[in-house]
Amino acid sequence: MTDDRRFPSWVKYSGAGLELAGATAGLALVGYWIDGKFGTGPWGILAGVFIGIVGGLYNLVKESLAAMRQAGDDDARRG
């Protein structure tokens, strides 16, 4: 059994949503730290949240397109 067939496909791709949340939360914490260190008000946390959402959505779209491509290949192989 190959490594990519051990788990159902939804388990494989559920990590993309967790990566979106993790990137947003992690960069928001970095922005919070920057605000506390340099006294920049809400701009550090806002920039961190924005960059986290953009990066997380980029990864989510990339993973979704790869899943669609793989599903198309599987359908073509089956018939």
Secondary structure, 3 states (H helix, E strand, C coil): CCHHHCCCHHHHHHHHHHHHHHHHHHHHHHHHHHHHHHCCCCHHHHHHHHHHHHHHHHHHHHHHHHHHHHHHHHHHHHC
